[in-house]
Amino acid sequence: MARSGGNILRKPASPTTTGPKKGLIQFFGEVVSELKQVTWPSREETVRLTLLVIAVSAATGFALGLVDIIFTRLLDLVIA
C-alpha cells in the first residue's frame, strides 16, 4: 500500500485577510458584487407575478377549505 509523504491532518492555509472585521468587510464586498450581477425583474413583471401568487394562494386556500368542509360533514355522518 502506498503512503503519502505529507501529514493528513494539516491545517488549511490561512486566508489573506485576518480578523473578524476584515472577514466581514470581504463578505459584504462580495455580496455587493454579486447583487450587481443580478438581473432584476421590471416593475410590470413584479406586479404580474405578485398577483399570480396571490391568485394561486387564494385558489389553494379555497380548495383546501372545500375539502375540509367535505371531510367535516363526512365525519359528522360517521360519528352521528
C-alpha positions in Angstrom: 0.0 0.0 0.0 1.4 3.4 -1.0 1.9 6.0 1.7 1.6 9.7 1.2 4.6 11.7 2.4 2.5 14.5 3.9 0.6 14.8 7.1 -3.1 14.0 6.6 -4.4 16.4 9.3 -2.8 19.6 8.0 -4.4 22.9 8.9 -5.9 24.8 6.0 -4.0 27.7 4.6 -4.9 31.0 6.4 -6.9 33.5 4.4 -5.2 36.6 3.1 -7.4 38.7 5.4 -7.2 38.2 9.1 -9.6 39.0 11.9 -13.4 39.2 12.1 -13.6 42.8 10.8 -11.7 42.1 7.6 -13.7 38.9 7.1 -17.0 40.8 7.3 -15.8 43.6 5.0 -14.7 41.0 2.4 -18.1 39.2 2.8 -20.2 42.3 2.3 -18.0 43.3 -0.6 -18.7 40.0 -2.3 -22.4 40.4 -1.5 -22.5 43.8 -3.2 -20.5 42.4 -6.2 -23.0 39.5 -6.6 -26.0 41.8 -6.3 -24.6 43.9 -9.2 -24.8 40.9 -11.4 -28.4 40.1 -10.7 -31.0 40.6 -13.4 -33.8 42.3 -11.6 -37.4 42.0 -12.9 -39.2 45.0 -14.2 -42.0 46.7 -12.2 -44.7 45.3 -14.5 -43.3 41.7 -14.2 -43.1 42.0 -10.4 -46.7 43.2 -10.2 -47.9 40.5 -12.6 -46.1 37.7 -10.7 -47.3 39.0 -7.3 -50.9 39.0 -8.5 -50.4 35.4 -9.8 -49.0 34.3 -6.4 -52.0 35.9 -4.7 -54.5 34.2 -7.1 -52.9 30.8 -6.7 -52.8 31.1 -2.9 -56.4 32.1 -2.8 -57.4 29.2 -5.1 -55.4 26.8 -3.0 -57.0 28.1 0.2 -60.5 27.8 -1.3 -59.8 24.2 -2.5 -58.4 23.2 0.9 -61.3 24.9 2.7 -63.8 23.0 0.5 -62.0 19.7 1.2 -62.1 20.5 4.9 -65.8 21.1 4.8 -66.4 17.9 2.9 -64.4 15.8 5.4 -66.0 17.5 8.3 -69.5 16.7 7.0 -68.5 13.1 6.2 -67.0 12.7 9.7 -70.2 14.1 11.2 -72.2 11.5 9.3 -70.0 8.7 10.5 -70.0 9.8 14.2 -73.7 10.8 14.4 
